[in-house]
Amino acid sequence: YGLWPEIQRAVIPSQAAIVTPTGQAVTVPRSLNGHYYLEAEVNGVPVMFTVDTGATDLVLSRADARRAGIDPDDLAYLG
């Protein structure tokens, strides 16, 4: 248990940005639960997203929207 932070970094892949000859790429490793997660900034606030390549919409939780300075009560939910 005492070494879990060190072991965790070694056995659980994390998000990383790499620069390639053709530009910049981001690698998103599969999580232990089989899903892909990506931390991105919304209005300068870090938000954890689930990566779904077949998704039609990009959705924020009400709490994440508020943290990013977006008032969910002022939005028109049309999607």
C-alpha positions as CSV (number, residue, x, y, z in Angstrom):
1,Y,0.0,0.0,0.0
2,G,2.8,2.4,0.9
3,L,4.3,2.1,-2.6
4,W,1.0,2.4,-4.5
5,P,1.7,5.9,-6.0
6,E,5.0,4.7,-7.5
7,I,3.5,1.4,-8.7
8,Q,0.4,3.1,-10.1
9,R,2.5,5.3,-12.3
10,A,4.2,2.3,-13.7
11,V,1.2,0.0,-14.3
12,I,-1.6,2.4,-15.2
13,P,-0.9,4.3,-18.4
14,S,-1.6,8.0,-18.4
15,Q,-2.4,10.7,-21.0
16,A,0.6,12.1,-22.7
17,A,1.3,14.6,-25.5
18,I,4.0,13.8,-28.0
19,V,5.3,15.8,-30.9
20,T,5.6,13.9,-34.2
21,P,7.3,15.0,-37.5
22,T,3.9,15.8,-38.9
23,G,2.6,17.8,-35.9
24,Q,1.3,17.1,-32.5
25,A,-0.5,14.0,-31.3
26,V,-2.1,13.0,-28.1
27,T,-2.1,9.4,-26.8
28,V,-5.0,8.2,-24.8
29,P,-4.4,4.9,-23.2
30,R,-7.2,2.5,-22.2
31,S,-8.2,2.7,-18.6
32,L,-8.3,-0.4,-16.4
33,N,-12.1,-0.4,-16.8
34,G,-11.7,-0.6,-20.6
35,H,-12.8,3.0,-21.3
36,Y,-10.7,5.9,-22.6
37,Y,-10.6,9.2,-20.6
38,L,-9.0,12.5,-21.6
39,E,-8.5,15.6,-19.4
40,A,-9.1,18.7,-21.4
41,E,-9.5,22.4,-20.5
42,V,-12.9,24.2,-20.8
43,N,-12.4,27.9,-20.3
44,G,-9.1,27.2,-18.6
45,V,-10.6,24.6,-16.1
46,P,-9.5,21.0,-16.3
47,V,-12.4,18.6,-17.1
48,M,-12.3,14.8,-17.4
49,F,-14.0,13.5,-20.6
50,T,-14.9,10.0,-21.6
51,V,-13.6,9.5,-25.2
52,D,-16.2,8.1,-27.5
53,T,-15.3,8.1,-31.2
54,G,-18.9,7.3,-32.1
55,A,-20.4,10.1,-30.1
56,T,-22.7,12.6,-31.7
57,D,-22.6,15.2,-29.0
58,L,-20.1,16.6,-26.5
59,V,-21.7,16.8,-23.1
60,L,-20.6,18.5,-19.8
61,S,-22.1,17.7,-16.5
62,R,-23.9,20.7,-14.8
63,A,-21.1,20.8,-12.2
64,D,-18.3,20.8,-14.8
65,A,-20.1,23.5,-16.7
66,R,-20.4,25.7,-13.6
67,R,-16.8,25.2,-12.8
68,A,-15.9,26.4,-16.3
69,G,-18.0,29.5,-15.9
70,I,-21.0,28.3,-17.9
71,D,-24.4,28.7,-16.3
72,P,-26.5,25.7,-17.3
73,D,-29.7,27.5,-16.4
74,D,-29.0,30.0,-19.2
75,L,-28.6,27.4,-21.9
76,A,-31.1,26.2,-24.5
77,Y,-31.1,22.4,-24.5
78,L,-31.8,21.7,-28.1
79,G,-29.7,18.6,-28.8
